[in-house]
Amino acid sequence: MQIERLIQMIFYIVNHRHVTAKELADYFHVSTRTVYRDINTLTLAGIPVLCTKGAGGGISLIDGYTIDHSVLSEEEQQSIYRGLQLLQAANYPDAETALHKISSVFRTALEPKWLDVDFSCWGSSETEQIKLSDLQYAILNRHRIRFLYYNTELKKSERTIEPLRLVFKSHAWYIIGYCMDRKQIRTFRLSRIKRLLVLPEIFERSLPPSDSPTPACSEECSLPCMKLKFSPEIAYRLCDEFSENQICLHEDGYYYVTVPYEPNHWTIHYLLSFGKYVEVIEPEPARMMLKEAAAAIVKLYTP
């Protein structure tokens, strides 16, 4: 549409200060005649566009002209720009276009570009990278989704849900939705979702207004506490893995961590990643499970 092109043309000229008609024609995929018609329209609308001929000529705006953004402080502009970068990192549709437009208006937010955010893991495939974009589409357009889901025991199940909210919490993305199989609101970790498919079926459900945890989160909050003892050699991992109020440094130089963990295979395998630098103090069943798992590893390397 012409009105959208005219607005984008203003942003482009503001951002580049001095351009040629051919440059604008190539950028907007129109003829130079259309560019000059657009420039005439902008001039009639009161936009101070200058056109100069000859060597070094081109299209620019009168010195000192800018789009008024005085209602926002520089700090607020930076916050808006960072937010758009986060959307771009999550591969949200049109985020890059919006980022380009905003950068034309908030020039100070671009110089220098100090923030680079990428939520995808190293070596992630293109399929994994577009998962967030598909989920955003499904949530906003109220489409049901179907996927294969692997729980903490790596048991596979096919789920159909009505996606209601996308959440980023504690280093991971989660989708909250109404599970058609369990007939309740459930929370699913995106890294365990495979073969995501957006279905044509439309739903009308909304997320309950209550701020109480979803059933899955409630179950997690009721897990038994596990007391762990960590050697100082592994201290660098503790701040990344646990919250500050869970970590206590004792006089013996060891770190004691109390966390709500279910003593299952996933938990034991996770604790094994700390090697000899962790000891389960309690509960006793978890302590025995870790001991048996370590013994099984030793047995693999025993002649």
Buried (B, 14 or more C-beta within 10 A) or exposed (E): EEEEBBEBBBBBBBBBEBBEBEBBBEBBEBEBEBBBEBBEBBEEEEBEBBEEEEEEEBBBBEEEBEEEBEEEEEEEBBEBBBEBBBBBBBBBEEBEEBBBBBBBBBBEBBEEEEEEEEBBEEEEEEEBBBBBBBBBBBBEEBBBBBBBBBEBEEEEEEBBBBBBBBEEEEEEBBBBBBBBEEEEBBBBBBEBBEEBEBEEEEBEEEBEEEEEEBBBBEEBEEEEEBBBBBBEEBBEBBEEBBEEEBBEEEEEEBBBBBBEBBBEEBBBEBBEEBEEBBBBBEBEEBBEBBEEBBEEEEEEEEE
